[in-house]
Amino acid sequence: MRLFKKTVEYFRSIFTDQYHRELQQSWTGRAINAISFLMVILALVMWVTLFALVRSSLTASPVASGISTAASCFAFFGGLILAIFLGGWAGNLLRRVLWKVLIKLGK
C-alpha cells in the first residue's frame, strides 16, 4: 500500500507554475501545461488504432459472434479508460520533469 501511495504521489499533477508568475504567462509555460492533455489524446489514438488492428484480425476467428461482440465491447471501453489514466499519468510525469528543468534554467 505504501508503494502504491508513493507511485500515485509521484505521478500526481503539481502546479508549480503558480509560484512562477512570469513562466505561467509565457508561451513556454502554457505549452508545458498542455502536455498532459496531449498525452491523453495520444494514448487514446494509440489504443483505438491498436484495437482496430486486433479486432480486424479476430473477426476471422470461429468464435461465436455474441461472445466476440461482448468481449470486444468490454475490451474497447476498458482500454479507453486505461488509456486515459495512463496518458494522464505519463503527461503529468513529463510535465513535472519539464517544469523542473525550466525552473532550473530560469534561476
C-alpha positions, 0 to 999 in steps of 0.5 A: 500500500505504501508503494502504491501511495508513493507511485500515485504521489509521484505521478500526481499533477503539481502546479508549480507554475503558480509560484512562477508568475512570469513562466505561467504567462509565457508561451513556454509555460502554457505549452508545458501545461498542455502536455498532459492533455496531449498525452491523453489524446495520444494514448487514446489514438494509440489504443483505438488504432491498436484495437482496430488492428486486433479486432480486424484480425479476430473477426476471422476467428470461429468464435461465436459472434455474441461472445466476440461482440461482448468481449470486444465491447468490454475490451474497447471501453476498458482500454479507453479508460486505461488509456486515459489514466495512463496518458494522464499519468505519463503527461503529468510525469513529463510535465513535472520533469519539464517544469523542473528543468525550466525552473532550473534554467530560469534561476 
